[in-house]
Amino acid sequence: MNAMEQFVRKILIYIIVPLLLMLPALFGFDYLVKKNAPSFKIPPDISKVFIGDSHIQCAINDSIVPHSINIAISAESFYFSYYKLERLLDVNPSVKHVYLGFSYHSLSNYYDELIGGDFSSEIAPKYFSILPLEEQFRMLYWNRNSIAPFVKGIITHGIYQIWFKQYFPYIGGFSDYFKDTSADQLSMDKRLNFQFYNEGKVNDFSELNISYLRQIIKLCTSKNVHLTVLKTPLHRYYLNKIPLSYKNKLGEILKSEKIDAIDLEHLKLSDECFIPDGDHVSFLGARKTSIQLKKIIQ
């Protein structure tokens, strides 16, 4: 065995042995989380569920909409929403209507970074225990280059769930502390560039996120639960700057999948009803949005 072969062998041993030791411990811990963490049971008078990312989390005050609960959380992709919703519907037959946040940014491949890319280790650990085994292995593979912070996150979130006996609102709920804010053009330009562009070129669509949107549609159909996608308000400057290809794609999906939609993106709101990025409403905007939504769905 030459020096190079010896070096490669040592490297493989250095990588594989800790991994083989880690996996049984990790999945043993995951078993404890599943066994001891609280269930997805919600109050029996809840018939409406709002789910999605920060746009729903900031915009829908479920205390204004009767018999509803907001379980949205920042940066949640359809991939994670699907598995969360699957667990929720399994144990809550009272849920008859799901409102899913869906807008142009939902189609962008920047979301792939939040699912299995550079930002996955910051987002995915709290969902690890609700993923099926094959998806857990998929997550470990996606995060192989940042395995230490990823596993640390899984353990931290798992301990929280067991110790505090909380699942809701830990992974979701109405939250909007933006007061005395206003839409700002520079901030909106930065937001648009982050969501829709890469080095000046329009981003590709996220096939993974679109695929899980269709999975959510199938899930709701199988559970006899009505699904409506919800487009929250957007500042007129931000909305006008969204690439045309994204506007066309969203329209095509709504038409081809025959999804019911509530479109509040054109709701007339002042600049003070938005935070600087123009993509999220402020606390004031959330109140006005929720009141308008209540009128629509009553």
N, C-alpha and C positions, 0 to 999 in steps of 0.2 A: 504494500500500500504506500503510494507516494505521499508527499507532504500535502498536496492539494486535496487528495482524497481524505486524508486524515482531518484536514481543516473542515471540509464539507460535512464529514461525519460528526465532528464535534458541534458544528452549528446546528445540524438536524437534531442531535440529542438535546442541545440547549433549548431548542424551540419545542420539540415534540413532548419531551418528558414533563415539563411544567404544564403543558396543555392537557395531557392525559390525566394529570393529577387534579387539574382545575375543573374539568368537565363534571366528574362525579360530585364534587363539592358544590358546584354551581347548580346542577339540577336537583341535588338534594335540598339545597336552600330554596330553590324554586318550588319544590313540593311543599315545603313548610309554609311558604307564602300563600300558595293555592289553598292549603288546608286551613290556615288561620286568618287570612285577610277577610274582611267583610264582603258580603255578596253584593251583587248589583241591584238589590231590591230597593225600590223607591216607593213613596207613599201610594196607596191604592187609588187615590183620587186623581192621580196624574194620568192624563190621556194624550198629552202632547209633549213631544221631546224635540228640543232644538240642539243640533249637533253640528260640529264643524271646527273651524280654526278661530283665530283672534277676531275675525270680522263678526262672527256670531257672538263670541264671548263678550265683546265690547258693545254690541248693538242691541241685544235682546234682553231686556230686564224682565225676567220671568215672574217677578212679583206683580207686574202690570197685566200679564196675560194669564187669565184664569186656567187652572188645571194643567199647568205646564211646568217643565223643568228645563233649564239650560245646562247642558253638560259639555259645552264647547270648551276648547282650550287652545291657547296660542300654538301655532305651527303644526296643528294636527292635520295630517294628510288623510285622504280617503282610505288609504291602506290601514291606518290605525283606527279611523272611525268605523270601518267595517267590523273589525274584531271587537271593538267596544260595544257597538250596536248589537252584534250577534249575541253577546253575553246579556245585554240589557233586555232584549226582547224575549230571551229564553225564560226569564223569571218574572216578567211583568206583563201579564196578559191585558192589563188595563190600558196599555199604550196602543192607541189606535191611529195616531198620526205622527209621522217623523218629518221634521223640517230640517233640511240639510243645506248648510251654507255652500253656495256654488257661484263662483264668479270667474272672471277672465284669468286672474292669477292662479286659480286652481288648475289650469291647463298647462302652466309653464313647467319646464323641466328643472327649474330651480328647486322645485319640491322634491326632486329625486335626491338632492343633497340632504334634505331633512329626513328622508326615509332610510337610505342606505349609503349616503355619501359622507362628506366631511363633517356635517353637523349631526349625523345620526347619533353619535355617542352622547350628545346633549339632549336629544329628544326621545330616543327609542327606549331607554332603560325602564321608564315608568310603565311601559306597555308590555314588557317582556313576559310577565306572568300570565297575561291573557292571550298570548299568541299560541297557536298549536305548535307541536314539537318541530315539525318541518320548518316552520317559519322562525322558530327560535334559532335553529341551526343556520338558517339563511341570514339572520341578523348577526350571529357570531361571525359568519364568513364576511359579510359586508363591513364589519367593524374590526377585521383582523389586524389592520394597521394601527388601531387605537384600542386594542383589546383591554388594556389595563383600566383606562377611564370608563370604558363601557361596562365592564364587570363591576367596577366600583359603584357606578350609577345604579346597576341592578340591585346590588346589595343594599345601598342606601335607601332606595325607594321601597324595597321589600321590607326592610326593618321599620320604616315609617308606617307602612300599611298594617303590619302586624301589631306594632306597639300602640299606635294611636287608634287602631280599629276604624280607619277612615279609607274609603275609596272615593266617595263623593263628599265634598266637592274637590277633593285632592286632584282628581284628573279632569276637573271641569267646573264651570259655573259662571254666571254673569259676573263680570269684573271690569269696571271702567272707572278709573280714578283720575281721568283727564278732565280737569276743570280749568277754566280761564285759558283755554288754548284756541288756536286758530290755524286754518290751513295756510301753508306757506309754500310759495312756488318753488323755491330751491329744494325744500324737503320733498315736495312732490316729484320733482325731476329725479332726485336720488332714488326715491322709491320705485319709480317707473323703470329706471335703469337696472336696479337690482332684480326686479321681478321679470322683466321682459327682454333684457338685452345682455349680451356677452361680447365685450370688445367691439361694440357698435353694431353687432348683428343681432337680429331678432332671434330669441331662443326657440329651440324646437319644443314641441309639446311633450308633456310627460305621459308616455304610454302606460306607465304603471298606475299613475293616479287616475287616468281615464278608465283603465281596466277595473279598478276597484270602485269607481262610481257605478259601473255596470253591475258589479257584484252587490253593491248596496241596493240597487234597484231590484235585483233578483231576490235578495234576502227579504226585503219588505213585502214583495209579492208572495213569497212562500209563507210568510207569517200573517198574511191578510192585513197588513198595515199599510195605510196610505202614505205615500212619499211625495213631498213637495220640496223642490229646491227653492232656496231663498237668496235673492240678491240684495245685499244691504246697500245703503246709500254710498255714493261716491261723489267727491267734489267734481264739479263740472270741468275744471282744468285737467284734473287727473283722468277723468273719463274720456275726454277728447283726445288725449295723448296715447291711449292704449292702441297698440298696433291693430290694423284692420283685420289681419289674419286671425287674431284671437277673437275678435268680435264675430267673425264669420264662423269660426270653429265652434264657439259656444252655441250659436244659433243652430248649427247643424246637429249638434248632440241633442239639444232639447227637442228638435224636430224628429230625429231618427229614433230616439229612445222614448218619445211620446211622454215626456215627464211634465207633470204639472209644475208651474213656476209662479212665484210671487216676486215681482220685479219692483224693488224699492230704490234702485240705483239712481233714479231721477227725482226722488223725493226732494222737494224744495226746502233746503236747509241753508242757513247762513254760514259764513266762514267759521264762526264761533262754535258751530255744531260739529266740527271736525278737529282731529288732532293735526299737527303740521303736515303729515304725509298725505292727507287728503283721501286716504284709503280706508281709514277707520273713523267712526264717529266718536265724539267726546261724550262725557256724561250727559250733557244737555241734549246732544244728538241722539243718544240712546233712548232717552225719555220720549222724545218726539217720534222716533222710529217705532218704539214699542207700542205707543198709543195708536199710531197709524196701523200697525200690524194687527192689533187687537180688533180694530174696526173691520178689517178685511176677513179675519178668520172666525169671527163670532157667528 
